[in-house]
Amino acid sequence: MEITRTSSLTGKSNTRCLDITPKQYAAYLSGALAQQAFPHLSADDREFIMTGITPEEWAEFVEAAEKVCSNGATME
């Protein structure tokens, strides 16, 4: 099933094709925890459903954060 979410990290709209059913997605939207609605998905795929953040965006964010922190600055 194709899922489109807006990344809470970048504001970018992302679409991924995930191995989920409409019934599972409806359960999640009705309040089921992602881990319960999609136990077969990877943590990255569940994160995408919850936040819209892709693994690539996380990697870029972590890389940028490490650069900032290695310079003695904070992310706040």
FENBEL-V843959 format. One record per residue. SS is DSSP state (A for helix, B for strand, O for the rest). PSI is psi as a letter, one per 30 degrees, with the letter a starting at -180 (none if undefined). Layout:
((SS	PSI) (SS	PSI))
This chain:
((O	k) (B	k) (B	k) (B	k) (B	l) (B	k) (O	k) (O	f) (O	e) (O	f) (O	g) (O	k) (B	k) (B	k) (B	k) (B	k) (B	j) (O	l) (O	i) (O	l) (O	l) (A	e) (A	e) (A	e) (A	e) (A	e) (A	e) (A	e) (A	f) (O	g) (O	f) (O	k) (O	k) (A	e) (A	e) (A	e) (A	e) (O	h) (O	f) (O	f) (O	l) (O	l) (A	e) (A	e) (A	e) (A	e) (A	e) (A	e) (A	e) (A	e) (A	f) (O	g) (O	k) (O	l) (A	e) (A	e) (A	e) (A	e) (A	e) (A	e) (A	e) (A	e) (A	e) (A	e) (A	e) (A	e) (A	e) (A	e) (A	e) (A	f) (O	g) (O	g) (O	l) (O	l) (O	f) (O	none))
